[in-house]
Amino acid sequence: MGLKKLAEKMVEYNSRLEAGKAEKIKSSHVQKVLKKLRKKVADLEAEIHLEKNSDRKARLVRKLGTAHESVKRAEWLLSEID
């Protein structure tokens, strides 16, 4: 999901929040998830460095790309709710 689509979801969330149909996202929750994501990135980088099998290494690199994208989204969300 691109940041543009994420921004659209944030607008939708804000309208639901104003209508009382959603709870406020707490920055502590986002920070907790961000911490887990960053640890996952570090673990994947270490695993990629040690992996010998090229097929498995390629799979781990794809996972790492997804993890980096998730970190970017979480950082964006954190900046939006603060």
N, C-alpha and C positions, 0 to 999 in steps of 0.2 A: 504494500500500500504506500503510495507516494505521499509526500507531505501535503500536497494540495487536497487529496482526499481526506487526510487526517484533519486538516483545517476545517473542512466541511463537517466532519463528524464533531469537531469541537463546537462549532456554531450550533449544531443540532443539540448537543449536550447542554449548552448554555440555555437554550430555549426550554428544554425539559427541566433544567434546574430552576429557572424562573417560574415555571408552571407548578413546581413542587412535585414533579414526577421523577426526580433523580436526587441522589445524595451528593453533596459536595465531595470532590476528589481531594484527598489530603496529600500534601506534598510529602509527608513522611512515608506514605504508602508507595508513592512513585520512587522515592529515594531508596526504599527497601528493594523494590524490583530492579532498579538501576544497579544497585550493589551486586545483586545476584547475576544480572546480565554481564557486568564487567568481569566477575569471577569466571563466568562461562567462557568469555572471550579469552581470558588468560589461560584457562585450562585447554581450550581448543588450540591455541597457538603453541602451547607446550606439547600437546599430543601430535600436532602436525610436524613439529621439529623432530620428534622421535620416530615417527611412522616411516616404515620402509616400503610397504605395499603402495604402489602408485594409485591403484583404484580407490583404496581406503583414504589415501591422502587427498585425492580429488574430492571425495565426499566430505571430508573434514573441512576443506577449503570452502566448499559451498555452505556448510553449516556456519563457518566463521563469517561469511558474508552476510548471512541472515542475522547472526548475532550482532554484527556491527550496525545493521539497519535498525534492529530493535533498540539498540542503545541510542541511536540518533533520534528515534521517535520518542523514547522515554525522556531524553534531554529536552526535546522540543515541548513535550507535554508539561514537564516541570517548569519550564520558562513561562508557559501560558497560564498555569494555575497560580504561580507566585505573584 
